[in-house]
């Protein structure tokens, strides 16, 4: 499977890095690396659905505590689309992107 990041997910990563780096730039880099490591597990087709069913129809959610990685699986094009990375305590908005 290929991993594709929606623009919103890229912005989420930037915000997570910036917020965490205020306290510790090293901690920010470690956190971002952990999130990417978790997402990379989805490359294996047998692990694409490892996340729990998402709040929005057609989405799945992978946890990298305290963050929730919201994604969609598109088997027809062998693609995982990461829609958002949100803090577990954050109020959430719909993430579904259909094409």
C-alpha positions in Angstrom: 0.0 0.0 0.0 1.1 3.5 -0.7 0.7 6.2 2.0 -0.7 9.6 1.0 -1.1 12.5 3.3 -4.0 14.9 2.9 -3.1 18.6 3.2 -5.0 18.7 6.5 -2.9 15.9 7.9 0.4 17.6 6.9 -0.8 20.8 8.6 -1.7 18.7 11.7 1.9 17.3 11.8 3.3 20.8 11.5 1.2 22.0 14.4 2.1 19.0 16.6 5.8 19.6 15.9 5.6 23.3 16.6 3.6 22.9 19.8 5.8 20.2 21.2 9.0 22.0 20.2 8.1 24.9 22.4 9.0 22.6 25.4 11.6 20.5 23.7 12.7 20.3 20.0 14.1 16.8 20.6 10.9 15.6 22.1 9.0 17.1 19.1 11.2 15.1 16.7 10.8 11.9 18.6 7.0 12.3 18.7 6.8 13.0 15.0 9.0 9.9 14.3 6.7 7.8 16.5 3.7 9.0 14.5 5.4 8.2 11.2 6.5 4.8 12.5 2.9 3.9 13.4 1.6 5.1 10.0 4.3 3.1 8.2 2.8 -0.1 9.6 -0.2 0.4 7.3 2.0 -0.1 4.2 1.6 -3.9 4.7 -1.8 -4.8 3.1 -2.6 -7.3 6.0 -2.2 -4.4 8.5 -4.2 -1.7 6.5 -7.3 -2.3 8.7 -5.4 -2.5 12.0 -6.9 0.8 13.2 -10.3 0.7 14.9 -13.4 1.8 12.9 -13.5 5.6 12.8 -16.1 8.1 14.0 -16.8 9.0 10.3 -18.1 6.4 7.9 -15.3 4.8 5.9 -12.5 6.0 8.1 -10.2 4.1 10.5 -8.3 5.3 13.5 -4.9 4.3 14.6 -3.7 5.3 18.0 -0.2 6.7 18.8 -1.0 8.0 22.3 -2.2 10.7 22.8 -2.8 11.2 19.1 -5.4 9.6 16.8 -4.4 9.1 13.2 -7.5 9.2 11.0 -7.2 7.4 7.7 -9.0 5.8 4.8 -8.1 2.6 3.0 -8.5 2.6 -0.8 -7.9 -1.0 -1.9 -8.8 -0.2 -5.5 -5.8 2.0 -5.9 -3.6 0.3 -3.2 -3.5 3.5 -1.1 -3.9 4.7 2.5 -4.9 8.3 2.8 -4.0 9.9 6.1 -6.7 12.5 6.7 -5.8 14.0 10.1 -3.8 13.5 13.2 -5.7 14.8 16.2 -5.1 14.9 19.9 -7.3 12.4 21.7 -8.7 15.2 24.0 -9.4 17.5 21.0 -12.9 18.2 19.9 -13.2 16.5 16.5 -14.7 17.5 13.2 -15.7 15.2 10.3 -12.7 13.9 8.4 -14.2 11.9 5.5 -12.9 12.8 2.1 -14.6 11.1 -0.8 -13.6 11.3 -4.4 
